[in-house]
Amino acid sequence: AQKVTQAQTEISVVEKEDVTLDCVYETRDTTYYLFWYKQPPSGELVFLIRRNSFDEQNEISGRYSWNFQKSTSSFNFTITASQVVDSAVYFCALSERRAAGNKLTFGGGTRVLVKP
Amino acid sequence: KAGVTQTPRYLIKTRGQQVTLSCSPISGHRSVSWYQQTPGQGLQFLFEYFSETQRNKGNFPGRFSGRQFSNSRSEMNVSTLELGDSALYLCASSLRSEESPLHFGNGTRLTVT
């Protein structure tokens, strides 16, 4: 069965520090999709990025970057030069192609607290 | 484009009652999914509807049910409420398949007393 593990439950940093969130996944499917979502205090989950299992190219978007390594089943997320507005809970999630539909398995989330 | 809309935002119910939550997806999105979020269990998948048919189902008891209408709007029903059903219920819509990102609503906070 599929599983997503986010070992870090909470990370506290001072503004402008970099922070890396770890995500390890398990799946038996050969085609799958990985996602990161951000949940600010308002509660709404905000989509950040999607990665296909066959595309291991890393990606950078502004202060965000993602490192996908199939060999270690990891999809880590780094926030560079963190800001107070980055304070939120971040979720890593997995969707399997064989589910033939939208069924996300989420990790437990990592709460990021950025102090001024 | 309007986002995913969930109503109501907050609900307080008593054990044994039933409740219906509503979700309006983003225009053009045909898939609607429901998730339960609790501090103890995290985010758990309830079910997904696509073109008025349940396409996927999570591991929840039969007290949890849902449906989707021809305009893609969806409702979720929980009967015989238990204290453990207190949670944030999140609805998400997407275009079609397992590779499509989900777009979430603000959720309905259900409290069972």
Interface residues (C-beta under 8 A of the other chain):
Chain A: Y33 F35 Y37 S42 G43 E44 L45 V46 F47 R50 N52 F91 S95 E96 R97 A99 A100 G101 N102 K103 L104 T105 F106 G107 G108 G109
Chain B: S31 S33 Y35 G42 L43 Q44 F45 E48 F50 R55 N56 G58 L88 L90 A92 S94 S97 E98 E99 S100 P101 L102 H103 F104 G105 N106 G107 R109
